[in-house]
Amino acid sequence: MAEQSTHEAGGAQAHASKATYWLIALILGILTMLEVAVFYVPLLHSVIVPFLLVLSAAKFALVAMFFMHLKFDKPVLTTVFAGGIVVATVIILAMMLLFGAIGPGAGM
Amino acid sequence: MESHATTFGVHNRKMAMWVFIASECMFFGSLIATYLSYEGKSLAGPTPREILNIPLTSVSTFVLLMSSLSMVLALDAVQSGNRRQARIWLGGVIVLGGLFLGGQVFEFNHFYHEGLTLQQNLFGATFFVLTGFHGAHVTVGVIWMITLLVMSLRGKLGPDRGLDVEVAGLYWHFVDVVWIVIFTVVYLIQ
């Protein structure tokens, strides 16, 4: 994908090109349509959860990497963001385990 | 406006926004955890399957995703000194953000008239708190974008203010990625 250099006050930083932004938006739109399509296809209901989680993660990553510029920015920013996501994920899994939404007592 | 760089070689304000975003991940993580922990444990209706409007929310999701495109194009225009384009794309973010909020107001109003309130059941309580806080964040973002547009109209949003728009953009894109998760977890995985 084409990239262009952009100079901002206090430091140079590479961003994606406008064409890349439009392409990412198109991919995001297609992934959203896929998500909704999967929701309405009964045949896919057995695999709907992992399928939707993968699509959601892909959309999340695309926005973070290209629109939030993490792909082009200092790695420390990715580390800070990833730290927050890891803690959030641990909170979600721990709460679901404690409340029996997942694990041995699930569905009781 | 010149910002001081940190030892990481990143602007202080940009680093501060990323730290704030990391803390917001934990905040929304807690709200999503609460929603998922109580999912399917409501003793009375309406349930998600009965009331959630997937087609409407799919359109809202698409609108919010396109607002992120508009935001990143606004940043590109500001950084390259194209004021006209910057105003158009900032206006786009405001309109699309407003459309998303309009959809949410319509949805909340519809749910209220269908009998789903904060007090009705666990689904109502966790759903309204989670999506309500997200809507509040979008509202703050729209106000922020209006401020930037006014600055641009007054000729005060040149390339030297690129960092201001970039920090605002980070906030806007974060609100977008949170909705990506909410749309999947709350609306599609029932």
HADDOCK unambig.tbl for C-alpha pairs under 7 A between the chains (distance, minus, plus):
assign (segid A and resid 8 and name CA) (segid B and resid 79 and name CA) 6.89 0.50 0.50
assign (segid A and resid 8 and name CA) (segid B and resid 162 and name CA) 6.27 0.50 0.50
assign (segid A and resid 9 and name CA) (segid B and resid 2 and name CA) 6.15 0.50 0.50
assign (segid A and resid 9 and name CA) (segid B and resid 160 and name CA) 5.93 0.50 0.50
assign (segid A and resid 10 and name CA) (segid B and resid 2 and name CA) 6.33 0.50 0.50
assign (segid A and resid 10 and name CA) (segid B and resid 3 and name CA) 6.73 0.50 0.50
assign (segid A and resid 21 and name CA) (segid B and resid 69 and name CA) 6.62 0.50 0.50
assign (segid A and resid 25 and name CA) (segid B and resid 66 and name CA) 6.69 0.50 0.50
assign (segid A and resid 25 and name CA) (segid B and resid 69 and name CA) 6.26 0.50 0.50
assign (segid A and resid 29 and name CA) (segid B and resid 62 and name CA) 6.42 0.50 0.50
assign (segid A and resid 39 and name CA) (segid B and resid 188 and name CA) 6.32 0.50 0.50
assign (segid A and resid 49 and name CA) (segid B and resid 189 and name CA) 6.32 0.50 0.50
assign (segid A and resid 52 and name CA) (segid B and resid 184 and name CA) 6.66 0.50 0.50
assign (segid A and resid 56 and name CA) (segid B and resid 180 and name CA) 6.32 0.50 0.50
assign (segid A and resid 56 and name CA) (segid B and resid 181 and name CA) 6.46 0.50 0.50
assign (segid A and resid 56 and name CA) (segid B and resid 184 and name CA) 6.62 0.50 0.50
assign (segid A and resid 60 and name CA) (segid B and resid 177 and name CA) 5.49 0.50 0.50
assign (segid A and resid 60 and name CA) (segid B and resid 180 and name CA) 6.70 0.50 0.50
assign (segid A and resid 63 and name CA) (segid B and resid 177 and name CA) 6.96 0.50 0.50
assign (segid A and resid 67 and name CA) (segid B and resid 72 and name CA) 6.03 0.50 0.50
assign (segid A and resid 67 and name CA) (segid B and resid 173 and name CA) 6.99 0.50 0.50
assign (segid A and resid 68 and name CA) (segid B and resid 170 and name CA) 5.78 0.50 0.50
assign (segid A and resid 68 and name CA) (segid B and resid 173 and name CA) 6.55 0.50 0.50
assign (segid A and resid 77 and name CA) (segid B and resid 18 and name CA) 6.66 0.50 0.50
assign (segid A and resid 80 and name CA) (segid B and resid 18 and name CA) 6.78 0.50 0.50
assign (segid A and resid 80 and name CA) (segid B and resid 19 and name CA) 6.45 0.50 0.50
assign (segid A and resid 80 and name CA) (segid B and resid 22 and name CA) 6.45 0.50 0.50
assign (segid A and resid 81 and name CA) (segid B and resid 18 and name CA) 6.60 0.50 0.50
assign (segid A and resid 81 and name CA) (segid B and resid 22 and name CA) 5.15 0.50 0.50
assign (segid A and resid 83 and name CA) (segid B and resid 22 and name CA) 6.88 0.50 0.50
assign (segid A and resid 84 and name CA) (segid B and resid 22 and name CA) 4.16 0.50 0.50
assign (segid A and resid 84 and name CA) (segid B and resid 23 and name CA) 6.14 0.50 0.50
assign (segid A and resid 84 and name CA) (segid B and resid 25 and name CA) 5.41 0.50 0.50
assign (segid A and resid 84 and name CA) (segid B and resid 26 and name CA) 6.01 0.50 0.50
assign (segid A and resid 85 and name CA) (segid B and resid 22 and name CA) 6.99 0.50 0.50
assign (segid A and resid 85 and name CA) (segid B and resid 25 and name CA) 5.82 0.50 0.50
assign (segid A and resid 87 and name CA) (segid B and resid 26 and name CA) 6.35 0.50 0.50
assign (segid A and resid 88 and name CA) (segid B and resid 25 and name CA) 5.93 0.50 0.50
assign (segid A and resid 88 and name CA) (segid B and resid 26 and name CA) 4.55 0.50 0.50
assign (segid A and resid 88 and name CA) (segid B and resid 29 and name CA) 4.51 0.50 0.50
assign (segid A and resid 88 and name CA) (segid B and resid 30 and name CA) 6.87 0.50 0.50
assign (segid A and resid 89 and name CA) (segid B and resid 29 and name CA) 6.74 0.50 0.50
assign (segid A and resid 91 and name CA) (segid B and resid 29 and name CA) 6.64 0.50 0.50
assign (segid A and resid 91 and name CA) (segid B and resid 30 and name CA) 6.39 0.50 0.50
assign (segid A and resid 91 and name CA) (segid B and resid 33 and name CA) 6.72 0.50 0.50
assign (segid A and resid 92 and name CA) (segid B and resid 29 and name CA) 6.18 0.50 0.50
assign (segid A and resid 92 and name CA) (segid B and resid 30 and name CA) 6.58 0.50 0.50
assign (segid A and resid 92 and name CA) (segid B and resid 32 and name CA) 6.90 0.50 0.50
assign (segid A and resid 92 and name CA) (segid B and resid 33 and name CA) 4.24 0.50 0.50
assign (segid A and resid 95 and name CA) (segid B and resid 33 and name CA) 5.94 0.50 0.50
assign (segid A and resid 95 and name CA) (segid B and resid 37 and name CA) 6.33 0.50 0.50
assign (segid A and resid 96 and name CA) (segid B and resid 33 and name CA) 6.64 0.50 0.50
assign (segid A and resid 96 and name CA) (segid B and resid 36 and name CA) 6.64 0.50 0.50
assign (segid A and resid 96 and name CA) (segid B and resid 37 and name CA) 4.88 0.50 0.50
assign (segid A and resid 99 and name CA) (segid B and resid 37 and name CA) 5.64 0.50 0.50
assign (segid A and resid 101 and name CA) (segid B and resid 37 and name CA) 5.70 0.50 0.50
